[in-house]
Amino acid sequence: LAQLHRGPMVSTRMRPVEKELHRFRARALRICAVDSQVGDQLLGVAERLLQTFDAFPASLPGVVHGDCKPGQFLLANASTVYLLDFDHCGVSDQAGDAGTFVASLRQLAVQWTMAGASPASTAGLTALADQFITAYSKSMEDDLSTRIRWHEVVALQRKALRSFARSPKSPLPSALVEESHRCLDRVTQELS
């Protein structure tokens, strides 16, 4: 991922996160008409993301994969990894790709917990996410952990909205919202 991010600009498709945050808010308001409890939860995350957006210095946009998750990586052998599926490639804050990857791990941990997995199982996913953030930041020669974790919440919100659209009665959207708030609490602590 860092290799892609350090590479040349290969897209002109802008993918500004601020625009997406406003869409989150609008979608959450529409969900309130269908399910006020889940809609209010989603709206709370959307509002917190909008409030914390300005706490970060402007990023230098660069090429992004746009849908970076574990399933997009093909391990050819112990030292060769390929990144697949560039349909969502564009230009944005590159920490968003890392945040989306980590959010996929966190979503899996939430799903495992809901299915009754042991805390030790989900702890392994959390450790993997932390190792990924550390390795990515080191490769980019910058401590991007707080920015990545904020983008992780953006990705969790995206996942919660999609989950509600697929299955409005599922407990997953609310569980992802709870996880989003925990992540945002950590981000706001790190920002203070």
Helices and strands as residue ranges (DSSP letters): H 2-6, H 17-34, H 36-53, E 62-64, G 70-72, E 73-77, E 80-83, E 90-92, H 95-114, H 119-139, H 145-166, H 172-191
